[in-house]
Amino acid sequence: MRNVFHVVTNRLTDNWDVKEGKSGVILASYNLKTEAINRAVSLAKSSQLGQVKIHGLDGKIQNEWTYGKDPKRYIS
């Protein structure tokens, strides 16, 4: 299982939040999107298996990165 971190806009505060994927808990909040991305990448890299999903103002995923080993793919 990958630890997924989302970078999303917070319309109430006009900040960019880093949220933990499963719980949706806000782990950090920043004025600049780049700061939020840097924090999310740091968290993902410190996980054995991590993933970052960057969302735009419209909520759609703009980019995503994975860190750690990819699961083996089996050919049938």
A tleap script that builds the chain and sets N, CA, C and O, in Angstrom:
source leaprc.protein.ff14SB
mol = sequence {
  NMET ARG ASN VAL PHE HIE VAL VAL THR ASN
  ARG LEU THR ASP ASN TRP ASP VAL LYS GLU
  GLY LYS SER GLY VAL ILE LEU ALA SER TYR
  ASN LEU LYS THR GLU ALA ILE ASN ARG ALA
  VAL SER LEU ALA LYS SER SER GLN LEU GLY
  GLN VAL LYS ILE HIE GLY LEU ASP GLY LYS
  ILE GLN ASN GLU TRP THR TYR GLY LYS ASP
  PRO LYS ARG TYR ILE CSER
}
set mol.1.N position { 0.832 -1.188 0.000 }
set mol.1.CA position { 0.000 0.000 0.000 }
set mol.1.C position { 0.877 1.253 0.000 }
set mol.1.O position { 1.812 1.370 0.792 }
set mol.2.N position { 0.573 2.151 -0.869 }
set mol.2.CA position { 1.285 3.428 -0.923 }
set mol.2.C position { 0.642 4.423 0.039 }
set mol.2.O position { -0.574 4.433 0.230 }
set mol.3.N position { 1.481 5.251 0.635 }
set mol.3.CA position { 0.995 6.392 1.400 }
set mol.3.C position { 0.804 7.520 0.392 }
set mol.3.O position { 1.763 7.974 -0.232 }
set mol.4.N position { -0.422 7.962 0.240 }
set mol.4.CA position { -0.752 8.977 -0.768 }
set mol.4.C position { -0.949 10.321 -0.079 }
set mol.4.O position { -1.643 10.426 0.932 }
set mol.5.N position { -0.321 11.347 -0.650 }
set mol.5.CA position { -0.433 12.705 -0.138 }
set mol.5.C position { -0.984 13.591 -1.253 }
set mol.5.O position { -0.469 13.589 -2.371 }
set mol.6.N position { -2.028 14.339 -0.940 }
set mol.6.CA position { -2.672 15.213 -1.917 }
set mol.6.C position { -2.346 16.671 -1.600 }
set mol.6.O position { -2.345 17.079 -0.439 }
set mol.7.N position { -2.070 17.448 -2.648 }
set mol.7.CA position { -1.918 18.898 -2.519 }
set mol.7.C position { -3.173 19.503 -3.139 }
set mol.7.O position { -3.421 19.371 -4.337 }
set mol.8.N position { -3.965 20.174 -2.289 }
set mol.8.CA position { -5.250 20.719 -2.720 }
set mol.8.C position { -5.422 22.149 -2.220 }
set mol.8.O position { -4.825 22.549 -1.220 }
set mol.9.N position { -6.239 22.902 -2.925 }
set mol.9.CA position { -6.526 24.255 -2.474 }
set mol.9.C position { -7.593 24.221 -1.375 }
set mol.9.O position { -8.506 23.394 -1.397 }
set mol.10.N position { -7.456 25.121 -0.432 }
set mol.10.CA position { -8.435 25.268 0.634 }
set mol.10.C position { -9.157 26.586 0.383 }
set mol.10.O position { -8.609 27.660 0.631 }
set mol.11.N position { -10.360 26.496 -0.099 }
set mol.11.CA position { -11.105 27.697 -0.492 }
set mol.11.C position { -11.471 28.594 0.693 }
set mol.11.O position { -11.716 29.787 0.517 }
set mol.12.N position { -11.509 28.028 1.885 }
set mol.12.CA position { -11.838 28.832 3.067 }
set mol.12.C position { -10.683 29.722 3.499 }
set mol.12.O position { -10.896 30.840 3.970 }
set mol.13.N position { -9.459 29.227 3.339 }
set mol.13.CA position { -8.290 29.968 3.810 }
set mol.13.C position { -7.425 30.525 2.681 }
set mol.13.O position { -6.492 31.286 2.934 }
set mol.14.N position { -7.728 30.151 1.439 }
set mol.14.CA position { -6.914 30.514 0.278 }
set mol.14.C position { -5.491 29.970 0.377 }
set mol.14.O position { -4.572 30.516 -0.233 }
set mol.15.N position { -5.309 28.907 1.137 }
set mol.15.CA position { -4.010 28.245 1.262 }
set mol.15.C position { -4.007 26.962 0.451 }
set mol.15.O position { -5.031 26.546 -0.093 }
set mol.16.N position { -2.833 26.342 0.380 }
set mol.16.CA position { -2.671 25.035 -0.235 }
set mol.16.C position { -2.392 24.040 0.877 }
set mol.16.O position { -1.453 24.211 1.655 }
set mol.17.N position { -3.213 23.001 0.947 }
set mol.17.CA position { -3.094 22.012 2.009 }
set mol.17.C position { -2.449 20.734 1.496 }
set mol.17.O position { -2.609 20.357 0.335 }
set mol.18.N position { -1.722 20.083 2.384 }
set mol.18.CA position { -1.214 18.733 2.145 }
set mol.18.C position { -2.093 17.813 2.982 }
set mol.18.O position { -2.142 17.922 4.207 }
set mol.19.N position { -2.787 16.904 2.300 }
set mol.19.CA position { -3.696 15.993 2.989 }
set mol.19.C position { -3.204 14.562 2.869 }
set mol.19.O position { -2.642 14.159 1.851 }
set mol.20.N position { -3.430 13.800 3.939 }
set mol.20.CA position { -3.132 12.379 3.938 }
set mol.20.C position { -4.270 11.692 3.199 }
set mol.20.O position { -5.442 11.966 3.458 }
set mol.21.N position { -3.923 10.797 2.276 }
set mol.21.CA position { -4.899 10.211 1.362 }
set mol.21.C position { -6.039 9.445 1.995 }
set mol.21.O position { -7.197 9.666 1.643 }
set mol.22.N position { -5.744 8.555 2.916 }
set mol.22.CA position { -6.795 7.694 3.474 }
set mol.22.C position { -7.753 8.468 4.370 }
set mol.22.O position { -8.971 8.327 4.256 }
set mol.23.N position { -7.211 9.269 5.245 }
set mol.23.CA position { -8.041 9.950 6.244 }
set mol.23.C position { -8.520 11.325 5.796 }
set mol.23.O position { -9.534 11.825 6.282 }
set mol.24.N position { -7.785 11.932 4.866 }
set mol.24.CA position { -8.138 13.289 4.446 }
set mol.24.C position { -7.713 14.346 5.452 }
set mol.24.O position { -8.080 15.514 5.322 }
set mol.25.N position { -6.938 13.942 6.458 }
set mol.25.CA position { -6.470 14.868 7.486 }
set mol.25.C position { -5.465 15.845 6.871 }
set mol.25.O position { -4.574 15.444 6.122 }
set mol.26.N position { -5.619 17.127 7.198 }
set mol.26.CA position { -4.669 18.141 6.736 }
set mol.26.C position { -3.404 18.022 7.572 }
set mol.26.O position { -3.429 18.186 8.792 }
set mol.27.N position { -2.294 17.734 6.893 }
set mol.27.CA position { -1.010 17.586 7.571 }
set mol.27.C position { -0.240 18.893 7.634 }
set mol.27.O position { 0.546 19.112 8.557 }
set mol.28.N position { -0.463 19.765 6.654 }
set mol.28.CA position { 0.234 21.052 6.596 }
set mol.28.C position { -0.547 21.978 5.682 }
set mol.28.O position { -1.314 21.532 4.829 }
set mol.29.N position { -0.339 23.285 5.876 }
set mol.29.CA position { -1.019 24.291 5.066 }
set mol.29.C position { -0.017 25.401 4.743 }
set mol.29.O position { 0.723 25.854 5.616 }
set mol.30.N position { -0.003 25.831 3.484 }
set mol.30.CA position { 0.976 26.814 3.021 }
set mol.30.C position { 0.317 27.885 2.162 }
set mol.30.O position { -0.717 27.647 1.537 }
set mol.31.N position { 0.921 29.056 2.141 }
set mol.31.CA position { 0.441 30.136 1.270 }
set mol.31.C position { 0.727 29.848 -0.193 }
set mol.31.O position { -0.055 30.216 -1.069 }
set mol.32.N position { 1.861 29.184 -0.460 }
set mol.32.CA position { 2.284 28.919 -1.831 }
set mol.32.C position { 2.132 27.445 -2.175 }
set mol.32.O position { 2.438 26.568 -1.367 }
set mol.33.N position { 1.658 27.190 -3.376 }
set mol.33.CA position { 1.480 25.817 -3.846 }
set mol.33.C position { 2.811 25.076 -3.876 }
set mol.33.O position { 2.878 23.900 -3.518 }
set mol.34.N position { 3.872 25.759 -4.303 }
set mol.34.CA position { 5.182 25.105 -4.384 }
set mol.34.C position { 5.666 24.623 -3.022 }
set mol.34.O position { 6.309 23.578 -2.927 }
set mol.35.N position { 5.363 25.376 -1.969 }
set mol.35.CA position { 5.740 24.947 -0.619 }
set mol.35.C position { 4.984 23.686 -0.222 }
set mol.35.O position { 5.553 22.774 0.378 }
set mol.36.N position { 3.706 23.643 -0.558 }
set mol.36.CA position { 2.891 22.461 -0.253 }
set mol.36.C position { 3.390 21.248 -1.033 }
set mol.36.O position { 3.451 20.144 -0.492 }
set mol.37.N position { 3.745 21.447 -2.296 }
set mol.37.CA position { 4.276 20.351 -3.109 }
set mol.37.C position { 5.574 19.830 -2.508 }
set mol.37.O position { 5.766 18.619 -2.399 }
set mol.38.N position { 6.463 20.733 -2.119 }
set mol.38.CA position { 7.741 20.316 -1.519 }
set mol.38.C position { 7.523 19.486 -0.263 }
set mol.38.O position { 8.211 18.487 -0.050 }
set mol.39.N position { 6.579 19.890 0.562 }
set mol.39.CA position { 6.285 19.135 1.797 }
set mol.39.C position { 5.702 17.765 1.477 }
set mol.39.O position { 6.083 16.766 2.087 }
set mol.40.N position { 4.781 17.717 0.520 }
set mol.40.CA position { 4.168 16.441 0.139 }
set mol.40.C position { 5.213 15.486 -0.431 }
set mol.40.O position { 5.194 14.294 -0.122 }
set mol.41.N position { 6.118 15.995 -1.254 }
set mol.41.CA position { 7.186 15.166 -1.825 }
set mol.41.C position { 8.089 14.645 -0.714 }
set mol.41.O position { 8.477 13.477 -0.726 }
set mol.42.N position { 8.422 15.493 0.233 }
set mol.42.CA position { 9.255 15.076 1.360 }
set mol.42.C position { 8.591 13.956 2.153 }
set mol.42.O position { 9.245 12.981 2.521 }
set mol.43.N position { 7.308 14.092 2.413 }
set mol.43.CA position { 6.570 13.056 3.136 }
set mol.43.C position { 6.531 11.752 2.346 }
set mol.43.O position { 6.720 10.673 2.907 }
set mol.44.N position { 6.285 11.858 1.040 }
set mol.44.CA position { 6.200 10.661 0.201 }
set mol.44.C position { 7.544 9.949 0.113 }
set mol.44.O position { 7.605 8.720 0.141 }
set mol.45.N position { 8.615 10.724 0.006 }
set mol.45.CA position { 9.950 10.125 -0.087 }
set mol.45.C position { 10.363 9.452 1.220 }
set mol.45.O position { 11.140 8.497 1.211 }
set mol.46.N position { 9.847 9.943 2.333 }
set mol.46.CA position { 10.196 9.350 3.621 }
set mol.46.C position { 9.378 8.090 3.901 }
set mol.46.O position { 9.663 7.368 4.857 }
set mol.47.N position { 8.378 7.823 3.086 }
set mol.47.CA position { 7.588 6.592 3.200 }
set mol.47.C position { 8.272 5.499 2.398 }
set mol.47.O position { 8.981 5.781 1.433 }
set mol.48.N position { 8.061 4.270 2.792 }
set mol.48.CA position { 8.624 3.163 2.024 }
set mol.48.C position { 8.038 3.171 0.609 }
set mol.48.O position { 8.764 3.001 -0.371 }
set mol.49.N position { 6.739 3.367 0.513 }
set mol.49.CA position { 6.041 3.525 -0.757 }
set mol.49.C position { 5.197 4.783 -0.643 }
set mol.49.O position { 4.272 4.837 0.168 }
set mol.50.N position { 5.504 5.792 -1.445 }
set mol.50.CA position { 4.780 7.056 -1.355 }
set mol.50.C position { 4.286 7.532 -2.698 }
set mol.50.O position { 4.809 7.153 -3.746 }
set mol.51.N position { 3.274 8.367 -2.651 }
set mol.51.CA position { 2.721 8.952 -3.866 }
set mol.51.C position { 2.229 10.360 -3.553 }
set mol.51.O position { 1.678 10.616 -2.482 }
set mol.52.N position { 2.438 11.270 -4.508 }
set mol.52.CA position { 1.955 12.648 -4.393 }
set mol.52.C position { 1.019 12.911 -5.552 }
set mol.52.O position { 1.335 12.609 -6.703 }
set mol.53.N position { -0.144 13.479 -5.239 }
set mol.53.CA position { -1.103 13.880 -6.266 }
set mol.53.C position { -1.344 15.378 -6.122 }
set mol.53.O position { -1.782 15.851 -5.073 }
set mol.54.N position { -1.050 16.116 -7.191 }
set mol.54.CA position { -1.194 17.571 -7.197 }
set mol.54.C position { -2.504 17.928 -7.886 }
set mol.54.O position { -2.741 17.536 -9.029 }
set mol.55.N position { -3.347 18.669 -7.189 }
set mol.55.CA position { -4.644 19.070 -7.729 }
set mol.55.C position { -4.607 20.551 -8.109 }
set mol.55.O position { -3.911 21.346 -7.477 }
set mol.56.N position { -5.355 20.906 -9.138 }
set mol.56.CA position { -5.490 22.304 -9.540 }
set mol.56.C position { -6.622 22.977 -8.784 }
set mol.56.O position { -7.260 22.366 -7.926 }
set mol.57.N position { -6.864 24.231 -9.107 }
set mol.57.CA position { -7.949 24.980 -8.458 }
set mol.57.C position { -9.306 24.332 -8.696 }
set mol.57.O position { -10.214 24.460 -7.875 }
set mol.58.N position { -9.441 23.635 -9.823 }
set mol.58.CA position { -10.702 22.966 -10.147 }
set mol.58.C position { -10.843 21.607 -9.474 }
set mol.58.O position { -11.873 20.949 -9.626 }
set mol.59.N position { -9.824 21.174 -8.732 }
set mol.59.CA position { -9.865 19.900 -8.028 }
set mol.59.C position { -9.352 18.723 -8.838 }
set mol.59.O position { -9.141 17.643 -8.286 }
set mol.60.N position { -9.147 18.908 -10.134 }
set mol.60.CA position { -8.659 17.817 -10.983 }
set mol.60.C position { -7.162 17.600 -10.753 }
set mol.60.O position { -6.414 18.537 -10.471 }
set mol.61.N position { -6.751 16.346 -10.881 }
set mol.61.CA position { -5.336 16.019 -10.709 }
set mol.61.C position { -4.557 16.548 -11.905 }
set mol.61.O position { -4.874 16.252 -13.058 }
set mol.62.N position { -3.526 17.342 -11.601 }
set mol.62.CA position { -2.659 17.903 -12.631 }
set mol.62.C position { -1.415 17.060 -12.843 }
set mol.62.O position { -0.925 16.942 -13.966 }
set mol.63.N position { -0.906 16.479 -11.780 }
set mol.63.CA position { 0.339 15.731 -11.805 }
set mol.63.C position { 0.336 14.721 -10.681 }
set mol.63.O position { -0.359 14.895 -9.680 }
set mol.64.N position { 1.106 13.672 -10.846 }
set mol.64.CA position { 1.307 12.746 -9.735 }
set mol.64.C position { 2.645 12.056 -9.895 }
set mol.64.O position { 3.113 11.816 -11.008 }
set mol.65.N position { 3.257 11.741 -8.753 }
set mol.65.CA position { 4.548 11.085 -8.723 }
set mol.65.C position { 4.495 9.960 -7.702 }
set mol.65.O position { 3.803 10.058 -6.689 }
set mol.66.N position { 5.226 8.898 -7.978 }
set mol.66.CA position { 5.340 7.807 -7.019 }
set mol.66.C position { 6.798 7.663 -6.603 }
set mol.66.O position { 7.714 7.976 -7.364 }
set mol.67.N position { 6.990 7.185 -5.385 }
set mol.67.CA position { 8.319 7.001 -4.813 }
set mol.67.C position { 8.390 5.623 -4.182 }
set mol.67.O position { 7.402 5.118 -3.650 }
set mol.68.N position { 9.549 5.030 -4.246 }
set mol.68.CA position { 9.725 3.680 -3.731 }
set mol.68.C position { 9.582 2.688 -4.864 }
set mol.68.O position { 9.410 3.065 -6.023 }
set mol.69.N position { 9.654 1.423 -4.518 }
set mol.69.CA position { 9.595 0.378 -5.528 }
set mol.69.C position { 8.177 0.225 -6.069 }
set mol.69.O position { 7.198 0.290 -5.326 }
set mol.70.N position { 8.093 0.022 -7.378 }
set mol.70.CA position { 6.800 -0.292 -7.982 }
set mol.70.C position { 6.520 -1.760 -7.774 }
set mol.70.O position { 7.440 -2.578 -7.763 }
set mol.71.N position { 5.244 -2.104 -7.609 }
set mol.71.CA position { 4.925 -3.523 -7.449 }
set mol.71.C position { 5.281 -4.297 -8.711 }
set mol.71.O position { 5.249 -3.751 -9.814 }
set mol.72.N position { 5.619 -5.568 -8.542 }
set mol.72.CA position { 5.943 -6.409 -9.691 }
set mol.72.C position { 4.715 -6.569 -10.568 }
set mol.72.O position { 3.589 -6.678 -10.082 }
set mol.73.N position { 4.952 -6.581 -11.848 }
set mol.73.CA position { 3.855 -6.793 -12.797 }
set mol.73.C position { 3.970 -8.215 -13.327 }
set mol.73.O position { 5.043 -8.667 -13.724 }
set mol.74.N position { 2.883 -8.878 -13.322 }
set mol.74.CA position { 2.871 -10.254 -13.792 }
set mol.74.C position { 2.213 -10.312 -15.153 }
set mol.74.O position { 1.195 -9.665 -15.399 }
set mol.75.N position { 2.809 -11.092 -16.028 }
set mol.75.CA position { 2.248 -11.280 -17.370 }
set mol.75.C position { 1.534 -12.611 -17.370 }
set mol.75.O position { 2.100 -13.635 -16.986 }
set mol.76.N position { 0.275 -12.590 -17.806 }
set mol.76.CA position { -0.469 -13.860 -17.827 }
set mol.76.C position { -0.559 -14.424 -19.211 }
set mol.76.O position { -1.150 -15.486 -19.408 }
savepdb mol mol.pdb
quit
